[in-house]
Amino acid sequence: QRGFEMQVGLDPDGKIGQMFNVSSIPQSVVIDPDGNVARLHVGASPRLGDELFKAIESILNEEL
């Protein structure tokens, strides 16, 4: 409805969860351009979208 395009990865075997030590769901992992975990958010909150936006913006600004 809003025109968002996003990919959702499924992890039926739990391999990706093990790689990132997922201990609870939801868990959002922000990966930097070098492939490193830059930020980790565990749980949900009404401000999660804003927090993820700020984290990504910060990472991109560090690259400049």
Beta strands, then each sheet from edge to edge (+ up, - down):
strand 1: 27-31
strand 2: 37-42
sheet 1: 1+ 2-
end
